[in-house]
Structures are given as C-alpha cells and as structure tokens.
Amino acid sequence: MKKQWSNFPGLHGERTVSLRRQAYLNNQRLAVEVIAHVDGTEVPYALVTRNFSDEPLSGPECSFFDDNNYGYILEWMISEEICALTGHFVASGYCIYPEVAFDLNVLQDGEFRKGENPGKAA
C-alpha cells in the first residue's frame, strides 16, 4: 500500500487520504485523485489535475494542477513534498494553472491500466 496522510486540509476527525494515479481517456496523461478513507471506505474527494491536451508537459510525472479550485491542496502537497512546481504554466479563461511534477512513488495505481477506461478522470 502506498502512503496515506492524516493531516490533509479540509478533512476533520479520524480520516486519512491517499492519492490515486489515473489517466485521462483521450491522451493517457497523468491524472491525480485525492481519496478520503472514511470508516474503512474509499471516497473520491477531488480530481486535482487538469487535462490541457494541446499543452506540452515536462515529463510523464507531470500534470497541470487545478489551482483554481484546489489551491489549498496544492500548498499542502508542496509542503509534504508530494509534488513540486516545474515553472511552466498554462492560462485558461481567467486562471493560470501551474505544471507540477509528482513523486510517483507516493501515488496508488488506479483501477485501470493504459488503454482501458480510466473512469471519472476522463
């Protein structure tokens, strides 16, 4: 089992989270989902990455972070050394999304493999 955290911002009580590695359906790029563990059940909490298909990425461990909706999670992930800013950004609408490089060693593999339907991360 990969790492779990009990100090995740926004969840209270005896709850932990893990991070699940998924892939976007159209291009198999990295998608990262936060999973809350509640009373022995895994509950999807947030898909924290964004899929900008036309934008180049720095590597397969990289993705654009949904800083618009989950800035507080990005700050936590950086402080926990789960990801690091690469210095690349993409603008969409009124938002600027930073590219981050994830430590793939702390991510759990999703239920699907390359070429299969990655579910809600699509």
Beta strands, then each sheet from edge to edge (+ up, - down):
strand 1: 16-23
strand 2: 30-38
strand 3: 41-47
strand 4: 49-50
strand 5: 62-65
strand 6: 83-92
strand 7: 95-102
strand 8: 107-109
sheet 1: 3+ 2- 1+ 8+
sheet 2: 4+ 5- 7+ 6-
end
